[in-house]
Amino acid sequence: MPGPAPGPPRIHGQTGLGCIAGAVPLPETGPGWQAVRLSRNRVWGHPALVAALRNLAGAAGAQGLPTLWIGDLGQPRGGPLPYGHASHQVGLDADIWLDLSPKPALSAAARETVAVPSLVLPDGSDVDPARWTPQHARLIRLAATLPGLDRIFVNPAIKRALCRSEAGADWLRRVRPWRGHDSHMHLRLRCPAGQAACRDQPPVPAGDGCDASLDWWWSEEARQPPPRPAPGPPPRLPEACRAVLQAP
């Protein structure tokens, strides 16, 4: 759908299976950010997510960090995306590119081809010391301390680098290792207040995550995951999503 379902914000379901009515767009450009790949029309989210991104861009700028490139949020009415993500379905997820170089103001066309280099060595063993900087850790810390934040996904090597410099920090438990995410971080908010039909994930474990659970990502089991099972019937969205997706 090209635009949101009318009415106040209403989330149904969870980030991997759900929808949203009353979504609002992140402006294409604002103080401290530029949204990229605008042709995808994935700049939509719950107002709490848009406010969080505004706050992050402002806090980053106040600490001398450059303009942020913001990637996918979600579709105007949420729901499964045709490619690129299994989550981002209820307006609570956003991708922030981890490029801290100075950025000119780009046209919409130029934003379609933005490319960000990986911060991780080709073998995945660690961050690339030629690219990783203390400023990256600062940006992730700012994101991890946003009000309402549930968790952030980064590459395991990035989590490892943070554990070296930030071990014991309370916010570090919200930074979770996951495959990919070597050139961007994935922010996810908790269900906002008043969203009774929204379903959060289980809370993140206690501790900073700099333990055996992180070491697992370099085990043979992690490096050679089993093949995915044959696809079955698609999961069913919450019944309330029918009205959201069919609303004029």
C-alpha positions in Angstrom: 0.0 0.0 0.0 1.4 3.5 -0.8 0.2 5.1 2.4 -0.8 4.3 6.0 -4.2 3.1 7.3 -6.0 6.1 8.8 -6.6 6.7 12.5 -4.4 6.7 15.6 -1.3 4.5 15.8 -2.3 0.8 16.4 0.2 -2.0 16.4 -1.1 -5.6 16.0 1.3 -8.5 16.5 5.0 -8.6 16.7 8.0 -7.3 14.7 8.3 -10.6 12.7 4.5 -11.0 12.1 2.2 -8.0 12.4 1.0 -4.7 11.0 0.5 -1.1 12.0 -2.3 1.5 11.4 -1.6 5.2 11.8 2.1 4.9 10.9 3.9 8.2 10.2 6.9 8.8 7.9 10.4 9.8 8.8 11.1 12.9 6.8 13.5 12.4 4.0 16.0 14.9 5.5 16.2 16.4 9.0 18.7 17.8 11.5 21.5 15.2 11.5 20.1 12.6 9.1 19.3 11.7 5.5 17.0 8.7 4.7 18.3 6.6 1.9 16.8 4.3 -0.7 13.6 6.2 -0.7 12.1 4.3 -3.7 11.4 1.4 -1.3 8.9 3.5 0.6 10.1 2.0 3.9 10.3 5.2 5.9 7.2 4.5 8.0 6.9 3.6 11.7 5.2 4.3 14.9 5.5 7.9 16.1 7.7 6.6 18.9 10.2 5.2 16.4 10.4 8.4 14.4 10.9 10.4 17.6 13.7 8.1 18.7 15.5 8.5 15.4 15.2 12.3 15.6 16.6 12.1 19.1 19.5 9.9 18.1 20.4 12.2 15.2 20.3 15.2 17.5 22.4 13.5 20.2 24.9 12.3 17.6 25.3 15.8 16.2 25.7 17.3 19.6 28.7 15.0 20.2 30.3 16.0 16.9 29.3 12.9 14.9 28.4 13.5 11.2 25.0 13.2 9.5 23.5 9.7 9.8 22.2 7.7 6.9 19.0 6.0 8.0 17.9 2.9 6.0 14.7 0.8 6.2 12.0 1.4 8.8 8.9 -0.3 7.6 6.1 -0.2 5.0 3.2 2.2 5.4 1.0 -0.5 7.0 3.8 -2.8 8.1 3.4 -6.5 7.4 5.9 -8.8 5.7 8.4 -7.1 3.4 8.9 -8.6 -0.1 12.7 -8.8 0.5 15.4 -7.7 2.8 13.9 -8.4 6.2 11.9 -10.9 8.2 11.1 -8.3 10.8 10.4 -4.5 10.4 6.7 -5.4 10.4 5.1 -3.2 13.1 6.9 0.1 12.9 9.4 -0.4 15.7 12.5 -1.3 13.7 15.0 0.9 11.9 18.5 0.4 10.3 21.2 3.0 10.8 24.2 2.8 8.6 27.5 2.8 10.4 29.3 5.2 8.1 30.8 8.1 10.1 32.4 10.0 7.2 31.3 13.5 6.5 28.3 13.4 4.1 27.1 16.0 1.6 23.4 16.6 1.0 22.4 14.0 -1.5 19.6 14.1 -4.1 16.9 11.4 -3.9 18.5 9.7 -6.9 22.0 9.6 -5.3 20.6 8.1 -2.1 19.5 5.0 -4.1 23.1 3.9 -4.6 24.6 4.7 -1.2 27.1 2.0 -0.3 28.7 1.5 3.1 31.8 -0.6 3.6 31.9 -3.4 6.2 33.5 -2.7 9.5 34.4 -6.3 9.9 37.4 -8.3 8.6 36.6 -10.6 5.7 37.0 -13.7 7.9 34.6 -12.3 10.4 37.1 -12.7 13.3 37.1 -9.1 14.4 36.4 -5.5 13.4 38.7 -4.0 10.7 41.1 -1.8 12.6 41.4 0.4 9.6 37.7 1.3 9.8 36.5 0.8 13.4 36.9 3.9 15.6 35.8 5.0 19.1 33.2 7.1 17.3 31.4 4.0 16.2 31.2 2.8 19.8 29.9 6.3 20.8 27.1 6.1 18.3 26.0 2.6 19.3 26.1 3.7 23.0 23.9 6.7 22.2 21.4 4.4 20.4 21.5 1.8 23.2 20.5 4.4 25.8 17.5 5.8 23.9 14.3 5.7 26.0 12.1 2.9 24.9 14.8 0.9 23.2 14.5 -2.9 23.4 17.7 -4.1 21.6 20.2 -3.3 18.9 21.6 -6.0 16.5 25.2 -5.7 15.3 27.7 -8.1 13.8 29.3 -10.4 16.5 32.7 -8.9 15.7 31.3 -5.4 16.5 29.9 -6.8 19.8 33.4 -8.2 20.5 35.0 -4.9 19.9 32.5 -3.2 22.3 33.2 -5.8 24.9 36.9 -4.9 24.8 36.2 -1.2 25.4 32.9 -1.1 27.2 32.7 -4.3 29.3 30.4 -4.1 32.3 28.4 -1.2 30.9 24.7 -1.6 31.6 23.6 -0.5 28.1 25.8 -3.2 26.5 23.4 -6.0 27.2 21.0 -4.4 24.8 23.5 -4.7 22.0 22.9 -8.2 20.6 25.2 -10.1 18.1 23.6 -11.3 14.9 24.7 -12.4 11.4 25.2 -9.7 8.9 24.9 -6.2 10.4 28.5 -5.5 9.6 27.8 -2.1 8.1 24.7 -1.1 9.9 23.0 -1.4 13.3 19.3 -2.5 13.6 17.4 -0.6 16.3 14.2 -2.1 17.8 11.9 -0.4 20.3 9.7 -2.0 22.9 6.0 -1.9 22.4 4.9 1.7 23.3 2.4 2.4 26.1 -1.2 1.9 25.1 -0.6 -0.7 22.4 -2.4 -3.6 24.0 -2.2 -5.7 20.8 1.5 -5.3 20.4 3.7 -8.2 21.4 7.3 -7.7 22.7 10.1 -10.2 22.4 11.3 -11.9 25.6 13.6 -9.4 27.5 17.3 -9.5 26.8 19.3 -11.6 29.2 21.0 -10.0 32.2 24.7 -9.2 32.0 26.7 -7.4 29.3 26.7 -10.4 26.9 30.5 -10.5 26.8 30.6 -14.2 27.8 30.4 -17.7 26.3 27.2 -16.7 24.4 29.3 -14.3 22.4 32.1 -16.8 21.9 29.6 -19.2 20.3 29.5 -17.1 17.2 33.0 -18.3 16.3 32.2 -22.0 16.9 31.9 -24.5 14.1 28.2 -24.8 14.9 27.7 -21.1 14.3 29.9 -20.9 11.2 28.1 -23.8 9.5 24.4 -23.4 10.4 22.1 -26.2 9.2 20.2 -25.7 5.9 16.9 -24.0 6.2 13.9 -26.4 6.2 11.7 -26.4 3.1 9.2 -23.6 3.3 5.7 -24.4 4.5 2.5 -22.3 4.4 3.1 -18.7 5.2 2.3 -17.8 8.8 -1.0 -15.9 9.3 -1.0 -12.3 10.3 -3.2 -11.3 13.3 -6.8 -11.1 12.3 -6.9 -7.4 13.0 -4.4 -6.8 10.2 -7.0 -7.7 7.6 -8.8 -4.4 8.3 -5.5 -2.5 8.4 -4.4 -3.8 5.0 -7.8 -3.4 3.4 -8.6 0.1 4.7 -9.0 2.7 1.9 
